[in-house]
Amino acid sequence: MRFAETEIAGVFDVAAEPRRDERGFFARIFCPQEFADAGLDFVSTQINLSRNDRAFTLRGMHWQDAPHAEAKLVRVTSGAIHDVVVDIRPGSPTFRRWIARRLDAEGAAALFIPEGCAHGFLTLEAKTDVFYQMSRPYVAGQERGIRWDDPAIGIVWPADPQVVGEADRTWPAFSETAASLREQPHG
């Protein structure tokens, strides 16, 4: 695997190094030692799968509050997404900045997202499956979010969402969340 830090500190593009032959390819997609060698203290304690039946389904922008804050490794196993990360760590030099990456099953790349970042995505194809490895289990009542279309963040999406869940439609604006972020310790 190859690790490349992005414009947001702690967020890494994680590239698989497929070995191809007439059968297809084989690639290591997670190895705790390789993560440690890259300076990432990440142990996967929970694995989630998000199945998205329709193109232009939006999920986000989510995180989980401390002490249940979670790092995650996000990969697409079927289809493609426009994956977005927002740095919500007060004091971070990239606070309120966002990055986006195309993740798809063909490329086998992943995005490592540290604690203290909001995450979301827009599917680009029907029947898209997103595979998450989490550093901590989900704890009901600790999930938080901000509006995916908040002008204070200014995320540029490649298309208008066609399917958005109730919770994602009703997350507060960033300005309503910012005060509580200052109270949260982030790793």
MDTraj code that builds the backbone (N, CA, C; nanometers):
import mdtraj as md
import numpy as np

residues = "MET ARG PHE ALA GLU THR GLU ILE ALA GLY VAL PHE ASP VAL ALA ALA GLU PRO ARG ARG ASP GLU ARG GLY PHE PHE ALA ARG ILE PHE CYS PRO GLN GLU PHE ALA ASP ALA GLY LEU ASP PHE VAL SER THR GLN ILE ASN LEU SER ARG ASN ASP ARG ALA PHE THR LEU ARG GLY MET HIS TRP GLN ASP ALA PRO HIS ALA GLU ALA LYS LEU VAL ARG VAL THR SER GLY ALA ILE HIS ASP VAL VAL VAL ASP ILE ARG PRO GLY SER PRO THR PHE ARG ARG TRP ILE ALA ARG ARG LEU ASP ALA GLU GLY ALA ALA ALA LEU PHE ILE PRO GLU GLY CYS ALA HIS GLY PHE LEU THR LEU GLU ALA LYS THR ASP VAL PHE TYR GLN MET SER ARG PRO TYR VAL ALA GLY GLN GLU ARG GLY ILE ARG TRP ASP ASP PRO ALA ILE GLY ILE VAL TRP PRO ALA ASP PRO GLN VAL VAL GLY GLU ALA ASP ARG THR TRP PRO ALA PHE SER GLU THR ALA ALA SER LEU ARG GLU GLN PRO HIS GLY".split()
xyz = np.array([
    [0.0839, -0.1177, 0.0000],
    [0.0000, 0.0000, 0.0000],
    [0.0885, 0.1241, 0.0000],
    [0.0354, 0.2284, -0.0614],
    [0.1036, 0.3573, -0.0618],
    [0.0146, 0.4582, 0.0108],
    [0.0768, 0.5389, 0.0975],
    [0.0054, 0.6381, 0.1771],
    [0.0516, 0.7767, 0.1357],
    [-0.0422, 0.8661, 0.1078],
    [-0.0088, 1.0039, 0.0718],
    [-0.0989, 1.0976, 0.1508],
    [-0.0376, 1.1819, 0.2334],
    [-0.1169, 1.2768, 0.3109],
    [-0.1812, 1.3776, 0.2162],
    [-0.3033, 1.4145, 0.2461],
    [-0.3782, 1.5096, 0.1641],
    [-0.3557, 1.6517, 0.2159],
    [-0.4327, 1.7439, 0.1656],
    [-0.4259, 1.8832, 0.2081],
    [-0.4751, 1.9027, 0.3507],
    [-0.5431, 1.8039, 0.4057],
    [-0.5908, 1.8100, 0.5444],
    [-0.5049, 1.7161, 0.6278],
    [-0.4417, 1.7718, 0.7301],
    [-0.3521, 1.6929, 0.8158],
    [-0.4237, 1.5706, 0.8710],
    [-0.3600, 1.4560, 0.8568],
    [-0.4154, 1.3323, 0.9105],
    [-0.5045, 1.2560, 0.8157],
    [-0.5480, 1.3189, 0.7076],
    [-0.6290, 1.2507, 0.6059],
    [-0.5335, 1.1989, 0.4989],
    [-0.5428, 1.0693, 0.4692],
    [-0.4497, 1.0069, 0.3751],
    [-0.5227, 0.9370, 0.2615],
    [-0.4699, 0.9546, 0.1410],
    [-0.5085, 0.8679, 0.0305],
    [-0.4320, 0.7382, 0.0512],
    [-0.5016, 0.6257, 0.0435],
    [-0.4388, 0.4951, 0.0618],
    [-0.4574, 0.4178, -0.0683],
    [-0.3482, 0.3991, -0.1396],
    [-0.3549, 0.3322, -0.2694],
    [-0.3159, 0.1854, -0.2539],
    [-0.3974, 0.1000, -0.3099],
    [-0.3633, -0.0425, -0.3176],
    [-0.2588, -0.0590, -0.4273],
    [-0.1837, -0.1652, -0.4184],
    [-0.0854, -0.1952, -0.5222],
    [-0.1209, -0.3319, -0.5809],
    [-0.2196, -0.3318, -0.6708],
    [-0.2684, -0.4594, -0.7248],
    [-0.1623, -0.5331, -0.8063],
    [-0.1638, -0.6618, -0.7898],
    [-0.0812, -0.7495, -0.8739],
    [-0.1780, -0.8168, -0.9710],
    [-0.1629, -0.7831, -1.0972],
    [-0.2559, -0.8300, -1.1994],
    [-0.2024, -0.9522, -1.2722],
    [-0.2958, -1.0377, -1.3111],
    [-0.2650, -1.1487, -1.4014],
    [-0.3926, -1.1817, -1.4779],
    [-0.3938, -1.2943, -1.5460],
    [-0.5095, -1.3284, -1.6306],
    [-0.6389, -1.3469, -1.5520],
    [-0.6319, -1.3668, -1.4213],
    [-0.7510, -1.3845, -1.3379],
    [-0.8130, -1.2531, -1.2952],
    [-0.7338, -1.1453, -1.2967],
    [-0.7766, -1.0161, -1.2446],
    [-0.6638, -0.9564, -1.1634],
    [-0.6910, -0.9226, -1.0370],
    [-0.5821, -0.8745, -0.9530],
    [-0.6020, -0.9174, -0.8096],
    [-0.4935, -0.9096, -0.7348],
    [-0.4927, -0.9335, -0.5917],
    [-0.4229, -0.8140, -0.5288],
    [-0.4801, -0.7602, -0.4195],
    [-0.4182, -0.6463, -0.3529],
    [-0.4440, -0.6533, -0.2035],
    [-0.3444, -0.6196, -0.1269],
    [-0.3621, -0.6029, 0.0177],
    [-0.4310, -0.4690, 0.0367],
    [-0.5395, -0.4672, 0.1118],
    [-0.6111, -0.3415, 0.1325],
    [-0.6087, -0.2942, 0.2773],
    [-0.5616, -0.3785, 0.3688],
    [-0.5429, -0.3339, 0.5065],
    [-0.4385, -0.4209, 0.5729],
    [-0.3437, -0.3564, 0.6388],
    [-0.2413, -0.4255, 0.7158],
    [-0.2016, -0.3325, 0.8306],
    [-0.2307, -0.3715, 0.9562],
    [-0.1980, -0.2832, 1.0683],
    [-0.0511, -0.2400, 1.0702],
    [0.0394, -0.3286, 1.0329],
    [0.1809, -0.2930, 1.0344],
    [0.2129, -0.1861, 0.9302],
    [0.1538, -0.1971, 0.8119],
    [0.1780, -0.0950, 0.7096],
    [0.1206, 0.0398, 0.7516],
    [0.0053, 0.0384, 0.8186],
    [-0.0502, 0.1632, 0.8710],
    [0.0432, 0.2213, 0.9760],
    [0.0927, 0.1384, 1.0676],
    [0.1855, 0.1846, 1.1716],
    [0.3128, 0.2394, 1.1087],
    [0.3639, 0.1724, 1.0064],
    [0.4848, 0.2190, 0.9379],
    [0.4632, 0.3554, 0.8726],
    [0.3377, 0.3848, 0.8353],
    [0.3048, 0.5142, 0.7751],
    [0.2720, 0.6191, 0.8816],
    [0.2843, 0.5801, 1.0103],
    [0.2586, 0.6733, 1.1195],
    [0.1130, 0.6834, 1.1597],
    [0.0306, 0.5886, 1.1142],
    [-0.1120, 0.5914, 1.1457],
    [-0.1443, 0.4859, 1.2512],
    [-0.1922, 0.5314, 1.3645],
    [-0.2331, 0.4428, 1.4728],
    [-0.3804, 0.4089, 1.4495],
    [-0.4048, 0.3035, 1.3734],
    [-0.5419, 0.2690, 1.3357],
    [-0.5630, 0.1197, 1.3517],
    [-0.6572, 0.0867, 1.4372],
    [-0.6991, -0.0518, 1.4560],
    [-0.8474, -0.0573, 1.4239],
    [-0.8850, -0.1440, 1.3351],
    [-1.0241, -0.1572, 1.2949],
    [-1.0991, -0.2441, 1.3956],
    [-1.2005, -0.1849, 1.4599],
    [-1.2788, -0.2585, 1.5592],
    [-1.4206, -0.2881, 1.5123],
    [-1.4621, -0.2222, 1.4049],
    [-1.5960, -0.2437, 1.3496],
    [-1.5886, -0.2215, 1.1999],
    [-1.6623, -0.3018, 1.1247],
    [-1.6670, -0.2877, 0.9795],
    [-1.8128, -0.2703, 0.9387],
    [-1.8377, -0.1698, 0.8557],
    [-1.9733, -0.1385, 0.8106],
    [-1.9790, -0.1419, 0.6586],
    [-2.0962, -0.1729, 0.6072],
    [-2.1210, -0.1711, 0.4636],
    [-2.2424, -0.0842, 0.4374],
    [-2.2270, 0.0109, 0.3488],
    [-2.3369, 0.0984, 0.3087],
    [-2.3762, 0.0604, 0.1665],
    [-2.4944, 0.0055, 0.1493],
    [-2.5447, -0.0281, 0.0158],
    [-2.6316, 0.0869, -0.0323],
    [-2.6072, 0.1314, -0.1534],
    [-2.6775, 0.2463, -0.2100],
    [-2.7329, 0.2050, -0.3454],
    [-2.8639, 0.1906, -0.3528],
    [-2.9274, 0.1380, -0.4735],
    [-2.9255, 0.2346, -0.5909],
    [-2.9333, 0.3645, -0.5619],
    [-2.9482, 0.4617, -0.6706],
    [-2.8284, 0.5544, -0.6827],
    [-2.8007, 0.5935, -0.8051],
    [-2.6991, 0.6961, -0.8286],
    [-2.7465, 0.8270, -0.7674],
    [-2.6526, 0.9076, -0.7233],
    [-2.6753, 1.0394, -0.6649],
    [-2.7490, 1.0314, -0.5307],
    [-2.7165, 0.9245, -0.4562],
    [-2.7598, 0.9129, -0.3171],
    [-2.6551, 0.9816, -0.2319],
    [-2.7000, 1.0685, -0.1426],
    [-2.6075, 1.1404, -0.0561],
    [-2.6173, 1.0886, 0.0870],
    [-2.5015, 1.0668, 0.1475],
    [-2.4922, 1.0347, 0.2898],
    [-2.3881, 1.1295, 0.3483],
    [-2.4247, 1.2031, 0.4512],
    [-2.3278, 1.2902, 0.5165],
    [-2.3902, 1.4223, 0.5557],
    [-2.3157, 1.4949, 0.6256],
    [-2.1764, 1.4925, 0.6674],
    [-2.1734, 1.4513, 0.8151],
    [-2.1138, 1.3384, 0.8469],
    [-2.1244, 1.2750, 0.9782],
    [-1.9931, 1.2663, 1.0542],
    [-2.0055, 1.2551, 1.1856],
    [-1.8974, 1.2158, 1.2761],
    [-1.9620, 1.1691, 1.4049],
    [-1.8806, 1.1210, 1.4953],
    [-1.9285, 1.0759, 1.6251],
    [-1.8512, 1.1533, 1.7315],
    [-1.9225, 1.2052, 1.8320],
    [-1.8594, 1.2864, 1.9357],
    [-1.7655, 1.2065, 2.0252],
    [-1.6658, 1.2782, 2.0807],
    [-1.5774, 1.2205, 2.1829],
    [-1.6625, 1.1896, 2.3067],
    [-1.6315, 1.0891, 2.3808],
    [-1.5119, 1.0054, 2.3709],
    [-1.5278, 0.8895, 2.2717],
    [-1.6284, 0.8954, 2.1891],
    [-1.6546, 0.7884, 2.0923],
    [-1.6116, 0.8265, 1.9515],
    [-1.5323, 0.9335, 1.9400],
    [-1.4863, 0.9782, 1.8086],
    [-1.4153, 0.8634, 1.7384],
    [-1.4317, 0.8585, 1.6076],
    [-1.3809, 0.7440, 1.5322],
    [-1.3002, 0.7879, 1.4111],
    [-1.1944, 0.7152, 1.3881],
    [-1.1228, 0.7260, 1.2616],
    [-1.1841, 0.6206, 1.1704],
    [-1.1718, 0.6407, 1.0403],
    [-1.2290, 0.5420, 0.9485],
    [-1.1464, 0.5313, 0.8221],
    [-1.1509, 0.4126, 0.7663],
    [-1.0912, 0.3847, 0.6365],
    [-1.2069, 0.3508, 0.5444],
    [-1.2246, 0.4309, 0.4389],
    [-1.3410, 0.4202, 0.3503],
    [-1.2946, 0.3708, 0.2137],
    [-1.3650, 0.2699, 0.1619],
    [-1.3309, 0.2092, 0.0328],
    [-1.4602, 0.1705, -0.0377],
    [-1.4604, 0.1770, -0.1686],
    [-1.5765, 0.1356, -0.2479],
    [-1.5512, -0.0042, -0.3021],
    [-1.6480, -0.0943, -0.2828],
    [-1.6332, -0.2305, -0.3324],
    [-1.7185, -0.2569, -0.4566],
    [-1.8122, -0.1662, -0.4838],
    [-1.8950, -0.1756, -0.6041],
    [-1.9425, -0.0352, -0.6378],
    [-1.9274, 0.0057, -0.7633],
    [-1.9717, 0.1384, -0.8023],
    [-1.8666, 0.2451, -0.7800],
    [-1.9142, 0.3694, -0.7516],
    [-1.8230, 0.4831, -0.7361],
    [-1.8898, 0.5912, -0.6522],
    [-1.8061, 0.6681, -0.5793],
    [-1.8562, 0.7793, -0.4991],
    [-1.7667, 0.9021, -0.5147],
    [-1.8258, 1.0147, -0.4843],
    [-1.7544, 1.1401, -0.4638],
    [-1.7464, 1.1518, -0.3122],
    [-1.6283, 1.1248, -0.2554],
    [-1.6100, 1.1158, -0.1106],
    [-1.5562, 1.2487, -0.0579],
    [-1.6151, 1.2980, 0.0514],
    [-1.5810, 1.4308, 0.1026],
    [-1.5468, 1.4229, 0.2509],
    [-1.4417, 1.4958, 0.2886],
    [-1.3993, 1.5070, 0.4283],
    [-1.3894, 1.6555, 0.4615],
    [-1.4441, 1.6943, 0.5786],
    [-1.4337, 1.8313, 0.6284],
    [-1.3608, 1.8279, 0.7619],
    [-1.2576, 1.9089, 0.7758],
    [-1.1837, 1.9192, 0.9015],
    [-1.2659, 2.0054, 0.9975],
    [-1.3129, 1.9451, 1.1058],
    [-1.3924, 2.0188, 1.2053],
    [-1.3180, 2.0261, 1.3390],
    [-1.1862, 2.0129, 1.3354],
    [-1.1040, 2.0176, 1.4566],
    [-1.0650, 2.1623, 1.4854],
    [-1.1263, 2.2226, 1.5892],
    [-1.0871, 2.3599, 1.6243],
    [-0.9367, 2.3643, 1.6519],
    [-0.8728, 2.4677, 1.6059],
    [-0.7288, 2.4801, 1.6253],
    [-0.6476, 2.4180, 1.5133],
    [-0.7098, 2.3369, 1.4308],
    [-0.6391, 2.2768, 1.3179],
    [-0.6124, 2.3857, 1.2135],
    [-0.4952, 2.3839, 1.1506],
    [-0.4679, 2.4840, 1.0473],
    [-0.5603, 2.4700, 0.9255],
    [-0.6264, 2.3560, 0.9130],
    [-0.7182, 2.3380, 0.7991],
    [-0.8645, 2.3313, 0.8461],
    [-0.8927, 2.3876, 0.9633],
    [-1.0289, 2.3918, 1.0174],
    [-1.1255, 2.4490, 0.9139],
    [-1.2355, 2.3793, 0.8916],
    [-1.3430, 2.4129, 0.7973],
    [-1.3058, 2.3905, 0.6509],
    [-1.1873, 2.3416, 0.6230],
    [-1.1528, 2.3084, 0.4837],
    [-1.2057, 2.1703, 0.4521],
    [-1.2287, 2.1457, 0.3246],
    [-1.2770, 2.0148, 0.2805],
    [-1.1942, 1.9690, 0.1616],
    [-1.1930, 1.8376, 0.1457],
    [-1.1337, 1.7758, 0.0268],
    [-1.2329, 1.6735, -0.0264],
    [-1.2176, 1.6406, -0.1519],
    [-1.3018, 1.5383, -0.2136],
    [-1.2141, 1.4467, -0.2986],
    [-1.2530, 1.3216, -0.3016],
    [-1.1846, 1.2219, -0.3828],
    [-1.2886, 1.1339, -0.4502],
    [-1.2578, 1.0897, -0.5703],
    [-1.3394, 0.9862, -0.6344],
    [-1.2834, 0.8526, -0.5869],
    [-1.3691, 0.7719, -0.5283],
    [-1.3336, 0.6353, -0.4916],
    [-1.4218, 0.5427, -0.5722],
    [-1.3616, 0.4397, -0.6312],
    [-1.4410, 0.3444, -0.7075],
    [-1.3850, 0.2039, -0.6904],
    [-1.4666, 0.1073, -0.7254],
    [-1.4276, -0.0326, -0.7092],
    [-1.3092, -0.0676, -0.7988],
    [-1.3030, -0.0108, -0.9150],
    [-1.1958, -0.0423, -1.0096],
    [-1.0593, -0.0011, -0.9558],
    [-1.0508, 0.1164, -0.8948],
    [-0.9228, 0.1668, -0.8476],
    [-0.8744, 0.1052, -0.7180],
    [-0.9646, 0.0531, -0.6368],
    [-0.9330, -0.0117, -0.5087],
    [-0.8632, 0.0813, -0.4107],
    [-0.8710, 0.2130, -0.4319],
    [-0.8110, 0.3090, -0.3394],
    [-0.9050, 0.3322, -0.2215],
    [-0.8479, 0.3861, -0.1143],
    [-0.9260, 0.4164, 0.0051],
    [-0.8870, 0.5544, 0.0548],
    [-0.9669, 0.6056, 0.1472],
    [-0.9374, 0.7313, 0.2128],
    [-0.9383, 0.7058, 0.3627],
    [-0.8279, 0.7432, 0.4296],
    [-0.8198, 0.7320, 0.5747],
    [-0.8601, 0.8661, 0.6336],
    [-0.9576, 0.8629, 0.7247],
    [-1.0137, 0.9844, 0.7841],
    [-0.9931, 0.9772, 0.9351],
    [-0.9177, 1.0718, 0.9925],
    [-0.8920, 1.0675, 1.1359],
    [-1.0115, 1.1182, 1.2162],
    [-1.0035, 1.0995, 1.3477],
    [-1.1030, 1.1582, 1.4376],
    [-1.1062, 1.3085, 1.4150],
    [-1.2236, 1.3667, 1.4335],
    [-1.2350, 1.5109, 1.4224],
    [-1.2636, 1.5616, 1.2835],
    [-1.3030, 1.4728, 1.1946],
    [-1.3401, 1.5137, 1.0593],
    [-1.4804, 1.4634, 1.0283],
    [-1.5573, 1.5475, 0.9614],
    [-1.6892, 1.5064, 0.9136],
    [-1.6704, 1.4357, 0.7794],
    [-1.7550, 1.3376, 0.7536],
    [-1.7416, 1.2576, 0.6323],
    [-1.8776, 1.2401, 0.5651],
    [-1.8760, 1.2399, 0.4327],
    [-1.9968, 1.2117, 0.3564],
    [-1.9599, 1.1786, 0.2130],
    [-2.0603, 1.1334, 0.1388],
    [-2.0347, 1.1009, -0.0010],
    [-2.1620, 1.1087, -0.0830],
    [-2.1416, 1.1187, -0.2134],
    [-2.2486, 1.1139, -0.3123],
    [-2.2168, 0.9987, -0.4063],
    [-2.3110, 0.9065, -0.4222],
    [-2.2863, 0.7963, -0.5153],
    [-2.2890, 0.8498, -0.6584],
    [-2.2028, 0.7947, -0.7406],
    [-2.1950, 0.8353, -0.8806],
    [-2.2550, 0.7297, -0.9728],
    [-2.2819, 0.6122, -0.9167],
    [-2.3409, 0.5017, -0.9925],
    [-2.4455, 0.4333, -0.9060],
    [-2.5410, 0.3688, -0.9722],
    [-2.6372, 0.2844, -0.8999],
    [-2.5629, 0.1628, -0.8447],
    [-2.6192, 0.1027, -0.7432],
    [-2.5645, -0.0190, -0.6827],
    [-2.4199, 0.0010, -0.6375],
    [-2.4002, 0.1060, -0.5581],
    [-2.2689, 0.1368, -0.5030],
    [-2.2625, 0.0896, -0.3586],
    [-2.1590, 0.0117, -0.3281],
    [-2.1356, -0.0362, -0.1918],
    [-2.0107, 0.0317, -0.1369],
    [-2.0240, 0.0872, -0.0152],
    [-1.9134, 0.1538, 0.0523],
    [-1.8802, 0.0738, 0.1780],
    [-1.7530, 0.0399, 0.1912],
    [-1.7007, -0.0458, 0.2973],
    [-1.6212, 0.0427, 0.3929],
    [-1.6620, 0.0464, 0.5201],
    [-1.5959, 0.1292, 0.6206],
    [-1.5301, 0.0410, 0.7256],
    [-1.4054, 0.0678, 0.7567],
    [-1.3401, 0.0084, 0.8727],
    [-1.3301, 0.1207, 0.9754],
    [-1.3828, 0.0958, 1.0948],
    [-1.3935, 0.1984, 1.1980],
    [-1.2992, 0.1682, 1.3139],
    [-1.2466, 0.2744, 1.3763],
    [-1.1578, 0.2565, 1.4910],
    [-1.2349, 0.2340, 1.6208],
    [-1.3619, 0.2723, 1.6222],
    [-1.4469, 0.2521, 1.7401],
    [-1.5855, 0.2124, 1.6932],
    [-1.6556, 0.1364, 1.7755],
    [-1.7933, 0.1011, 1.7399],
    [-1.8856, 0.2230, 1.7457],
    [-1.9897, 0.2163, 1.6671],
    [-2.0948, 0.3167, 1.6690],
    [-2.1625, 0.3150, 1.8055],
    [-2.1900, 0.4343, 1.8593],
    [-2.2621, 0.4468, 1.9856],
    [-2.3834, 0.5353, 1.9597],
    [-2.5011, 0.4779, 1.9728],
    [-2.6255, 0.5524, 1.9497],
    [-2.6280, 0.6774, 2.0372],
    [-2.6713, 0.7870, 1.9783],
    [-2.6803, 0.9129, 2.0505],
    [-2.5544, 0.9982, 2.0426],
    [-2.4447, 0.9438, 1.9900],
    [-2.3193, 1.0195, 1.9793],
    [-2.2942, 1.0694, 1.8368],
    [-2.3824, 1.0324, 1.7441],
    [-2.3629, 1.0762, 1.6058],
    [-2.3990, 1.2238, 1.5926],
    [-2.3219, 1.2915, 1.5097],
    [-2.3443, 1.4330, 1.4819],
    [-2.3301, 1.4544, 1.3318],
    [-2.3737, 1.5716, 1.2880],
    [-2.3604, 1.6032, 1.1467],
    [-2.3800, 1.7506, 1.1210],
    [-2.3414, 1.7898, 1.0018],
    [-2.3676, 1.9246, 0.9521],
    [-2.4292, 1.9115, 0.8131],
    [-2.4965, 2.0157, 0.7734],
    [-2.5632, 2.0133, 0.6427],
    [-2.4619, 1.9931, 0.5303],
    [-2.4973, 1.9070, 0.4392],
    [-2.4117, 1.8750, 0.3251],
    [-2.3996, 1.9928, 0.2291],
    [-2.4972, 2.0843, 0.2332],
    [-2.4990, 2.1979, 0.1410],
    [-2.4788, 2.3312, 0.2134],
    [-2.4169, 2.3290, 0.3298],
    [-2.3969, 2.4499, 0.4085],
    [-2.3018, 2.5447, 0.3346],
    [-2.3474, 2.6659, 0.3044],
    [-2.2605, 2.7597, 0.2337],
    [-2.1374, 2.8008, 0.3149],
    [-2.1407, 2.7858, 0.4469],
    [-2.0241, 2.8187, 0.5295],
    [-1.9085, 2.7227, 0.5020],
    [-1.9376, 2.6039, 0.4544],
    [-1.8345, 2.5065, 0.4178],
    [-1.8089, 2.5131, 0.2676],
    [-1.9151, 2.5179, 0.1885],
    [-1.9025, 2.5364, 0.0440],
    [-1.8557, 2.4151, -0.0338],
    [-1.8979, 2.2971, 0.0087],
    [-1.8604, 2.1757, -0.0640],
    [-1.9170, 2.1816, -0.2053],
    [-1.8345, 2.1488, -0.3019],
    [-1.8782, 2.1425, -0.4411],
    [-1.9064, 1.9959, -0.4730],
    [-2.0308, 1.9653, -0.5005],
    [-2.0728, 1.8296, -0.5349],
    [-2.0822, 1.8197, -0.6866],
    [-2.0511, 1.7038, -0.7450],
    [-2.0516, 1.6916, -0.8910],
    [-2.1915, 1.6849, -0.9523],
    [-2.2938, 1.6666, -0.8687],
    [-2.4322, 1.6598, -0.9171],
    [-2.5233, 1.6896, -0.7994],
    [-2.6463, 1.7227, -0.8284],
    [-2.7444, 1.7422, -0.7220],
    [-2.7877, 1.6066, -0.6681],
    [-2.7910, 1.5926, -0.5365],
    [-2.8381, 1.4658, -0.4792],
    [-2.9832, 1.4386, -0.5176],
    [-3.0132, 1.3130, -0.5439],
    [-3.1490, 1.2708, -0.5758],
    [-3.2151, 1.1975, -0.4585],
    [-3.1329, 1.1353, -0.3738],
    [-3.1822, 1.0634, -0.2562],
    [-3.1015, 1.1118, -0.1360],
    [-3.1722, 1.1659, -0.0360],
    [-3.1084, 1.2128, 0.0874],
    [-3.1976, 1.1687, 0.2025],
    [-3.1412, 1.0975, 0.2987],
    [-3.2179, 1.0516, 0.4140],
    [-3.2645, 1.1662, 0.5020],
    [-3.3648, 1.1398, 0.5834],
    [-3.4233, 1.2417, 0.6708],
    [-3.3186, 1.3072, 0.7607],
    [-3.2357, 1.2282, 0.8273],
    [-3.1354, 1.2856, 0.9175],
    [-3.0396, 1.3772, 0.8416],
    [-2.9979, 1.3360, 0.7231],
    [-2.9030, 1.4165, 0.6464],
    [-2.9667, 1.5444, 0.5923],
    [-3.0974, 1.5447, 0.5751],
    [-3.1676, 1.6663, 0.5311],
    [-3.1817, 1.7663, 0.6446],
    [-3.1726, 1.7187, 0.7691],
    [-3.2059, 1.8054, 0.8825],
    [-3.0881, 1.8347, 0.9757],
    [-2.9654, 1.7962, 0.9387],
    [-2.8518, 1.8331, 1.0230],
    [-2.8445, 1.9853, 1.0303],
    [-2.7921, 2.0394, 1.1401],
    [-2.7823, 2.1854, 1.1517],
    [-2.6724, 2.2423, 1.0625],
    [-2.6779, 2.3735, 1.0484],
    [-2.5711, 2.4446, 0.9778],
    [-2.4446, 2.4397, 1.0627],
    [-2.3306, 2.4582, 0.9987],
    [-2.2029, 2.4551, 1.0697],
    [-2.2009, 2.5577, 1.1828],
    [-2.2549, 2.6772, 1.1596],
    [-2.2532, 2.7825, 1.2615],
    [-2.3249, 2.7391, 1.3891],
    [-2.4253, 2.6524, 1.3776],
    [-2.4985, 2.6031, 1.4946],
    [-2.4212, 2.4939, 1.5680],
    [-2.3226, 2.4359, 1.5042],
    [-2.2458, 2.3242, 1.5595],
    [-2.1095, 2.3688, 1.6115],
    [-2.0577, 2.4788, 1.5606],
    [-1.9197, 2.5206, 1.5886],
    [-1.8908, 2.5340, 1.7376],
    [-1.9826, 2.5884, 1.8165],
    [-1.9568, 2.6064, 1.9595],
    [-1.9355, 2.4728, 2.0288],
    [-2.0149, 2.3718, 1.9946],
    [-1.9985, 2.2413, 2.0591],
    [-1.8682, 2.1740, 2.0161],
    [-1.8174, 2.2069, 1.8982],
    [-1.6905, 2.1473, 1.8533],
    [-1.5744, 2.1954, 1.9392],
    [-1.5791, 2.3197, 1.9819],
    [-1.4711, 2.3726, 2.0664],
    [-1.4631, 2.2995, 2.1988],
    [-1.5729, 2.2389, 2.2413],
    [-1.5763, 2.1668, 2.3680],
    [-1.5258, 2.0243, 2.3543],
    [-1.5119, 1.9743, 2.2329],
    [-1.4749, 1.8348, 2.2098],
    [-1.3242, 1.8172, 2.1957],
    [-1.2658, 1.7229, 2.2713],
    [-1.1255, 1.6916, 2.2457],
    [-1.1156, 1.6073, 2.1192],
    [-1.0226, 1.6382, 2.0338],
    [-1.0038, 1.5604, 1.9097],
    [-0.8611, 1.5113, 1.9034],
    [-0.8489, 1.3861, 1.8539],
    [-0.7152, 1.3258, 1.8413],
    [-0.6419, 1.3727, 1.7219],
])
top = md.Topology()
chain = top.add_chain()
for i, resn in enumerate(residues, 1):
    res = top.add_residue(resn, chain, resSeq=i)
    for name in ("N", "CA", "C"):
        top.add_atom(name, md.element.get_by_symbol(name[0]), res)
traj = md.Trajectory(xyz[None], top)
